[in-house]
Amino acid sequence: MDGKRVLFVKRIHKELDNIFQYSITVVSAAMGYGKTTSVKTYLGSQQNIQVAWLSLLGSDEQEFLFWNKFIKAFKEIDL
C-alpha cells in the first residue's frame, strides 16, 4: 500500500471515531469510493458494538422497500 493510501485510510478511521456520538450514521459517496470496505474494516476493529447495516440502492426509492430493509437490519441485532 502506498503512503498516500495509508494516510487516507487513517484519516477515514479517525473520522469514523465520531460515529459513536450518534444513534445513526449515514455514509454517502459514489460507487467505488470504498464506503463499505472502510466502514466494515473500521467496525471490525471495534469491540462490544452492535451494528445494523443497511445498504441502499437506486431501486430502494419505493418507501415500502426501504422500511422493509430498515426493519430487517434492526431485527438482526439485540437491542
Secondary structure, DSSP 8 states (H G I E B T S, - for coil): --HHHHHHHHHHHHHHGGGGGSS-------TTS-HHHHHHHHHHT-SS---------GGGGSHHHHHHHHHHHHHTS--
